[in-house]
């Protein structure tokens, strides 16, 4: 569980894609707000910045 205000940046291989799944809480993924149960694909950006808006638990999948 991450605390509010924590920011994490994931740099992915240009040939990979990422999937973010919010298990609990609220995060901002490259400026897009996601809540508990939301999922999102990152297909356009090499750098994915996740910022916890509240306490949050997420899964990040780096996919081929």
C-alpha positions as CSV (number, residue, x, y, z in Angstrom):
1,X,0.0,0.0,0.0
2,X,1.4,3.4,-1.0
3,X,0.7,6.6,0.9
4,X,-0.9,9.7,-0.6
5,X,1.5,11.8,-2.7
6,X,3.9,8.9,-3.5
7,X,5.0,9.0,-7.2
8,X,6.5,6.1,-9.1
9,X,7.8,6.2,-12.7
10,X,8.1,3.1,-14.7
11,X,10.2,3.2,-17.9
12,X,9.2,0.4,-20.3
13,X,10.9,-1.1,-23.3
14,X,9.5,0.7,-26.5
15,X,8.3,-2.7,-27.7
16,X,6.3,-3.5,-24.5
17,X,2.9,-2.3,-23.3
18,X,1.7,-1.9,-19.7
19,X,-1.5,-2.6,-17.9
20,X,-2.3,-0.9,-14.6
21,X,-4.9,-2.4,-12.3
22,X,-6.0,-0.5,-9.2
23,X,-6.7,-3.0,-6.4
24,X,-7.6,-0.4,-3.8
25,X,-7.6,3.4,-3.6
26,X,-7.1,6.2,-6.2
27,X,-4.1,6.9,-8.4
28,X,-3.2,9.2,-11.3
29,X,-1.6,7.4,-14.3
30,X,0.0,9.9,-16.6
31,X,-2.7,12.4,-15.5
32,X,-5.6,10.1,-15.8
33,X,-7.4,9.4,-12.5
34,X,-8.1,5.7,-11.7
35,X,-10.2,4.3,-8.8
36,X,-10.6,1.0,-7.1
37,X,-11.4,-1.7,-9.7
38,X,-10.3,0.4,-12.7
39,X,-7.7,-0.9,-15.2
40,X,-5.9,1.0,-18.0
41,X,-3.5,0.2,-20.8
42,X,-0.4,2.3,-21.5
43,X,0.4,1.9,-25.2
44,X,1.6,5.4,-26.2
45,X,4.2,6.3,-23.6
46,X,7.5,4.8,-22.7
47,X,7.4,6.5,-19.2
48,X,4.4,5.8,-17.0
49,X,4.1,8.0,-14.0
50,X,1.8,6.8,-11.2
51,X,0.9,9.2,-8.4
52,X,-1.2,8.1,-5.4
53,X,-4.1,10.5,-4.9
54,X,-5.0,8.6,-1.7
55,X,-3.6,5.5,-0.2
56,X,-3.4,3.0,-3.0
57,X,-2.5,-0.6,-4.0
58,X,-1.9,-1.3,-7.7
59,X,-0.6,-4.0,-10.0
60,X,1.5,-3.0,-12.9
61,X,2.0,-5.6,-15.7
62,X,4.9,-5.0,-18.2
63,X,3.7,-6.9,-21.3
64,X,5.4,-8.0,-24.5
